[in-house]
Amino acid sequence: MAWTCPSCDAKNKPRAVECENCGSERPTQATPKGQLPVRCWYDGGRLDAQGVCDQGQGFPLGVPCPFVCPLCRHHLEWSGVCFGCHGSETPSDRATWSFPGARYETHDEDGKPVGDGQHRVKMAEAGGGRCTPEENRAGFAEVRRQLAGVILVETINL
């Protein structure tokens, strides 16, 4: 099987021990377990140390989330949620739960792909979304008020 030179991206014959283009040595080892590959499997772009693809401008699908919760050091999900402590110093109190990590998505709220749809792109910064219980009640009351108006208008139009 032909191999690609990591230095100059030239394709080389399967038995070549050095790059025919630049003379670099052929890599002798496959990607060690737990280490990210050098290339993106969707578009062939280079992955940086964190796993971000330079062509897709995000994390390729299939890569585990590399971020940890700043409070408990548990792995975060791509949505920014921490299932270890729920982003709270008092996880038993649901009113204090939050999203301690940034949110990464492949599609926007309308279901349209962000970029090529094969890479997770940052959609929201970390820490957004925490509000007091009073703010939560006021926001929910506003949603109920607006929905009541929509239901009333739709009922009249029938």
C-alpha positions as CSV (number, residue, x, y, z in Angstrom):
1,M,0.0,0.0,0.0
2,A,1.4,3.4,-1.0
3,W,2.3,5.8,1.9
4,T,2.2,9.6,2.2
5,C,5.2,11.5,3.4
6,P,4.3,13.5,6.5
7,S,6.7,16.3,5.5
8,C,5.8,17.1,1.9
9,D,2.5,15.1,1.4
10,A,4.0,13.2,-1.6
11,K,2.7,9.7,-2.5
12,N,5.4,7.1,-2.4
13,K,5.7,3.4,-3.5
14,P,4.8,0.8,-0.9
15,R,8.3,-0.5,-0.5
16,A,10.1,2.9,-0.5
17,V,12.0,3.5,2.8
18,E,12.4,7.2,2.2
19,C,10.3,9.9,0.4
20,E,11.1,10.0,-3.3
21,N,10.3,13.8,-3.3
22,C,12.1,15.2,-0.3
23,G,14.2,12.3,1.1
24,S,12.5,12.1,4.5
25,E,12.4,8.7,6.2
26,R,9.2,6.7,6.0
27,P,7.3,6.7,9.3
28,T,8.0,3.3,11.0
29,Q,5.2,3.2,13.5
30,A,1.4,3.4,13.3
31,T,-0.4,5.9,15.4
32,P,0.0,4.7,19.0
33,K,-3.2,3.8,21.0
34,G,-4.8,6.9,22.6
35,Q,-3.0,9.3,20.2
36,L,-4.8,11.1,17.5
37,P,-3.9,10.5,13.8
38,V,-2.0,13.1,11.9
39,R,-4.6,13.4,9.1
40,C,-8.4,14.0,9.1
41,W,-10.2,10.9,7.7
42,Y,-12.9,13.1,6.1
43,D,-10.9,15.6,4.0
44,G,-7.2,14.7,4.5
45,G,-6.5,17.9,6.4
46,R,-3.8,18.0,9.1
47,L,-4.9,17.7,12.7
48,D,-3.2,19.8,15.3
49,A,-2.2,18.5,18.8
50,Q,-5.7,19.0,20.1
51,G,-7.3,17.2,17.1
52,V,-8.7,20.3,15.1
53,C,-8.6,19.8,11.4
54,D,-7.1,22.7,9.5
55,Q,-9.4,22.3,6.4
56,G,-12.7,21.5,8.3
57,Q,-12.0,24.2,10.9
58,G,-13.2,21.9,13.7
59,F,-13.0,18.5,15.3
60,P,-13.8,15.6,12.9
61,L,-16.7,13.4,13.8
62,G,-15.6,10.4,15.8
63,V,-13.0,12.1,17.9
64,P,-13.8,12.1,21.6
65,C,-14.2,15.4,23.3
66,P,-10.7,16.4,24.6
67,F,-12.0,18.9,27.2
68,V,-12.5,18.3,30.9
69,C,-14.7,20.0,33.5
70,P,-12.9,22.9,35.3
71,L,-14.6,21.8,38.6
72,C,-14.3,18.0,38.8
73,R,-11.9,17.2,35.9
74,H,-14.4,14.7,34.5
75,H,-14.6,14.5,30.7
76,L,-17.0,16.9,29.1
77,E,-19.5,16.0,26.3
78,W,-19.5,17.9,23.0
79,S,-22.6,19.8,24.2
80,G,-20.5,21.3,27.1
81,V,-22.3,19.3,29.8
82,C,-20.4,17.5,32.6
83,F,-22.2,14.4,33.8
84,G,-19.8,14.2,36.8
85,C,-20.8,17.4,38.7
86,H,-23.3,19.0,36.3
87,G,-21.2,22.2,36.3
88,S,-22.0,22.8,40.0
89,E,-20.1,22.7,43.3
90,T,-23.4,21.3,44.8
91,P,-24.5,18.8,42.2
92,S,-27.4,17.6,44.3
93,D,-29.1,21.0,43.9
94,R,-30.5,21.0,40.3
95,A,-31.1,24.8,40.4
96,T,-27.3,25.3,40.3
97,W,-26.6,23.0,37.3
98,S,-24.9,24.6,34.3
99,F,-22.8,23.8,31.2
100,P,-19.2,24.3,32.2
101,G,-17.8,23.7,28.7
102,A,-18.2,25.2,25.3
103,R,-20.8,23.8,22.9
104,Y,-19.6,22.2,19.6
105,E,-22.0,21.2,16.9
106,T,-22.0,19.9,13.3
107,H,-25.3,21.5,12.4
108,D,-27.0,24.8,13.3
109,E,-30.4,25.2,15.0
110,D,-32.2,24.9,11.7
111,G,-30.5,21.6,10.8
112,K,-28.2,23.1,8.2
113,P,-24.6,21.9,8.3
114,V,-22.0,24.2,9.8
115,G,-19.2,24.1,7.3
116,D,-19.1,20.6,5.7
117,G,-21.2,19.0,8.5
118,Q,-18.4,16.5,9.2
119,H,-16.5,18.6,11.8
120,R,-17.6,19.9,15.2
121,V,-17.4,23.7,15.3
122,K,-17.7,25.9,18.4
123,M,-21.2,27.3,18.6
124,A,-21.2,28.8,22.2
125,E,-18.6,29.7,24.8
126,A,-18.3,27.9,28.1
127,G,-20.3,29.0,31.1
128,G,-23.3,30.5,29.3
129,G,-26.7,29.5,30.3
130,R,-26.5,29.8,34.1
131,C,-29.3,31.9,35.6
132,T,-30.9,32.3,39.0
133,P,-34.1,30.4,39.8
134,E,-36.0,33.7,39.7
135,E,-34.7,34.5,36.2
136,N,-35.7,30.9,35.1
137,R,-39.2,31.4,36.4
138,A,-39.6,34.8,34.8
139,G,-38.3,33.4,31.4
140,F,-40.6,30.4,31.6
141,A,-43.6,32.7,32.4
142,E,-42.7,34.8,29.3
143,V,-42.6,31.6,27.1
144,R,-46.0,30.6,28.5
145,R,-47.4,34.1,27.8
146,Q,-46.2,34.1,24.2
147,L,-47.4,30.5,23.6
148,A,-50.8,31.4,25.0
149,G,-51.1,34.2,22.5
150,V,-50.1,31.9,19.6
151,I,-52.6,29.3,20.7
152,L,-55.3,31.9,21.1
153,V,-54.7,33.3,17.6
154,E,-54.6,29.9,16.0
155,T,-57.9,29.0,17.7
156,I,-59.6,32.2,16.4
157,N,-58.4,31.5,12.9
158,L,-60.0,28.0,12.8
